[in-house]
Amino acid sequence: MFSSAIQRLNDRRHAAGDIGEDAGFTLIELMVVLLILAILLAIAIPTFLGVTKSANDRAAQSNLNTALVNAKASYQNNSQVYLASAALATALGTAEPSLTFTTGTSSSQSVVSVFVGSNPTSGTAGTGVILAAVSKNGGNCWYAVDNTIQQTITDVPYANLHGYTPDASAPGTFYGVQKNASTCTAATIAATGTGNVFQANGFPPTP
């Protein structure tokens, strides 16, 4: 459609030149071309933004999978106990220098927030790890949770994880997301009813 319109305009310009008239386009012709360009942009821009958002989500998920594999390796090397949050963040940074690990807030998909849980009731420390990465500042916050035992639900943030279906404070590995999170920190997961989704078989669909 666009190429044929341009071809017709070029034909008219060449024809005008053949009879000695000044070559050029009329205002109507220019407006038609601009209208066509606007329509094409209106179609292309949302598609581009959607692809960019999806790419950011996939990058955050991939980084969390990498971090989880390294965290589990550290768990095995440390007599099947997760190191404390700060120590694990340091160990993960050494194992995967392309990523940044923090006990604070994730500010991008390459910055992974780390929280190591404990079971105050049994006195057992290092029984679970929560990893979080935001796809983009103000975007989706993705989680990977690995619990070796049932976590005590009075221990924040496991009290919030306990309210989900499946119960992400139970033994096992869980994956979750909070849509359009204002902050993304492993130690402060929002409670149920705030848009979070958790499941046990890979990351939930992008919200």
C-alpha positions in Angstrom: 0.0 0.0 0.0 2.7 2.5 1.0 5.1 1.6 -1.8 2.3 1.9 -4.4 1.3 5.3 -3.1 5.0 6.5 -3.4 5.2 5.0 -6.9 2.1 7.0 -8.0 3.5 10.2 -6.6 6.8 9.6 -8.3 5.0 9.0 -11.6 3.1 12.2 -11.3 6.3 14.1 -10.5 8.1 12.7 -13.5 5.1 13.4 -15.7 5.1 17.0 -14.6 8.8 17.3 -15.4 8.2 16.0 -18.9 5.8 18.8 -19.7 8.0 21.6 -18.2 6.1 22.1 -14.9 7.8 22.4 -11.5 8.3 19.0 -9.9 6.8 18.6 -6.5 4.0 17.1 -4.5 0.7 18.7 -3.6 -0.3 19.3 0.0 -2.9 16.6 -0.2 -0.3 14.1 -1.4 2.1 14.9 1.4 -0.7 14.6 4.0 -1.6 11.1 2.6 2.0 10.0 3.0 2.2 11.4 6.5 -1.0 9.6 7.4 0.3 6.3 6.1 3.5 6.8 8.1 1.5 7.5 11.3 -0.6 4.4 10.8 2.6 2.3 10.4 4.1 3.8 13.5 1.0 3.2 15.5 1.2 -0.5 14.7 5.0 -0.8 15.1 5.6 1.0 18.4 3.3 -1.1 20.7 4.8 -4.2 19.1 8.3 -3.0 19.8 7.5 -2.0 23.4 5.8 -5.4 24.0 8.9 -7.3 22.7 11.2 -5.1 24.9 9.1 -5.8 28.0 9.1 -9.5 27.3 12.9 -9.5 26.7 13.4 -7.8 30.1 11.3 -10.4 31.9 13.2 -13.3 30.2 16.5 -11.7 31.2 15.4 -11.5 34.8 14.2 -15.1 34.8 17.4 -16.4 33.2 19.5 -14.5 35.8 17.4 -16.0 38.7 17.8 -19.5 37.3 21.6 -19.0 37.1 21.7 -17.6 40.7 19.5 -20.5 42.0 21.8 -23.1 40.5 24.9 -21.4 42.1 23.0 -21.0 45.4 22.2 -24.8 45.4 25.8 -25.5 44.7 26.9 -23.4 47.6 24.3 -25.2 49.8 25.9 -28.5 48.9 29.4 -27.3 49.5 28.4 -25.8 52.8 27.3 -29.1 54.4 23.8 -28.6 53.1 23.2 -25.3 54.7 22.6 -22.0 53.0 25.1 -19.3 54.1 23.7 -16.2 55.7 22.3 -13.6 53.3 25.3 -11.3 53.1 27.8 -14.2 52.9 25.7 -16.0 50.2 25.5 -12.8 48.2 29.3 -12.5 48.2 29.7 -16.2 47.3 27.2 -15.9 44.4 29.0 -12.7 43.2 32.3 -14.7 43.1 30.7 -17.6 41.3 28.8 -15.4 38.7 30.7 -12.1 38.4 28.5 -11.0 35.5 25.6 -10.4 38.0 25.4 -8.2 41.0 24.0 -9.7 44.3 22.7 -7.7 47.2 20.7 -8.2 50.3 18.8 -5.0 49.4 16.7 -4.0 46.5 17.0 -5.3 42.9 17.2 -2.3 40.6 17.6 -4.2 37.3 17.4 -7.7 35.9 21.2 -8.0 36.4 20.9 -7.2 40.1 19.7 -10.1 42.2 18.3 -9.6 45.7 19.2 -12.4 48.2 17.5 -13.5 51.5 18.3 -16.6 53.4 15.7 -17.9 55.8 15.9 -19.8 59.0 13.6 -21.8 61.2 13.6 -20.0 64.7 11.4 -22.8 66.1 13.9 -25.5 65.4 16.9 -23.2 65.7 18.1 -24.3 62.2 19.6 -21.5 60.1 20.1 -21.5 56.4 17.1 -23.6 55.6 15.8 -21.7 52.6 16.8 -19.0 50.1 14.7 -16.4 48.3 16.1 -14.6 45.2 14.5 -11.7 43.4 15.2 -9.6 40.3 13.2 -6.9 38.7 12.7 -6.9 34.9 13.0 -3.1 34.8 12.8 -0.3 37.2 9.1 -0.2 38.1 8.5 -3.4 36.2 7.7 -7.0 37.2 9.5 -8.5 40.2 10.4 -12.1 39.7 11.2 -14.6 42.5 12.9 -18.0 42.9 12.4 -19.7 46.3 14.1 -22.9 47.5 13.1 -24.3 50.9 14.8 -27.4 52.3 12.2 -27.7 55.1 8.8 -26.1 56.0 9.6 -22.5 56.9 8.2 -21.0 60.0 5.4 -18.7 58.9 6.1 -16.2 61.6 9.5 -15.5 60.0 9.0 -12.7 57.5 8.8 -12.9 54.5 7.7 -16.5 54.8 4.6 -15.4 56.6 3.5 -13.8 53.4 4.6 -16.8 51.2 2.5 -19.1 53.3 -0.7 -17.5 52.0 -0.2 -18.5 48.4 -1.4 -21.6 46.5 0.9 -23.5 46.3 2.3 -22.7 49.7 5.7 -21.2 48.9 6.9 -21.6 52.5 6.7 -25.4 52.1 9.7 -27.6 51.2 10.6 -27.4 47.5 11.4 -24.9 44.8 8.9 -22.2 43.8 8.8 -19.4 41.2 6.8 -16.2 41.4 6.1 -12.7 40.1 4.7 -9.5 41.3 3.3 -7.3 38.5 4.5 -3.7 38.3 6.3 -3.9 41.7 7.3 -0.5 43.3 10.2 -2.3 44.9 11.8 -5.7 44.4 13.5 -7.1 47.5 13.8 -10.8 48.5 13.3 -10.0 52.2 10.0 -8.1 51.7 7.6 -10.2 49.5 4.1 -8.8 49.4 1.2 -10.7 50.9 -1.5 -12.4 48.9 -4.1 -10.2 47.2 -1.4 -7.8 45.8 -1.0 -9.4 42.4 1.7 -11.9 43.2 1.6 -15.4 41.7 3.7 -18.4 42.7 4.0 -21.9 41.2 6.2 -24.9 41.5 6.9 -25.7 37.9 8.8 -22.8 36.4 8.1 -19.1 36.2 4.4 -18.0 35.9 3.3 -16.5 32.6 4.2 -12.9 32.2 1.4 -10.8 33.6 
